[in-house]
Amino acid sequence: MTIITFESKAYKMQLEGIYKYLKALYEEDKEKERKKPYTIKEACKLLEVSPRKLQDWRNEGVISFTQIKNKIYFRQEDIDQMLEKYSVKNLVK
């Protein structure tokens, strides 16, 4: 077994480099996940509503969606936009 020694400063720099690399990978993965479209089932789980309620919202124009043939998808941006549009500001003074 070989023992490798580092100066404290070099060791900290090495750890910082690894941390920055892992953080960049995490952010990239998070952005990819954010751009992934949700199916009806996934959107229902995310919003904690039934498929029927989501259907009502689509019919009423409450939430935007994408339809490709007979498949329906929701983008994260559409969900965020709906939540922002219908959010109730705190009325307590």
PEDA-V819126 format. One line per field, one symbol per residue. ss: DSSP state (H for helix, E for strand, L for the rest). phi: phi as a letter, one per 40 degrees, with the letter a starting at -180 (. if undefined). burial: 1 if it has 9 or more other ideal C-beta (glycine too) atoms within 8 Angstrom, else 0. A space follows every 10 residues. Layout:
ss = ???
phi = ???
burial = ???
This chain:
ss = LLLLLLLHHH HHHHHHHHHH HHHHHHHHHH HHHHHLLELH HHHHHHHLLL HHHHHHHHHH LLLLLEEELL EEEELHHHHH HHHHHLLLLL LLL
phi = .bbbbbcdcc cccccccccc cccccccccc cccccccccd cccccccfbc dccccdcccc gcbcabbbfb bbbbcdcccc cccccbcbcc ccc
burial = 0000000000 1001000000 0000000000 0000000111 0111000000 0011011100 0010110000 0111110110 1100000000 000
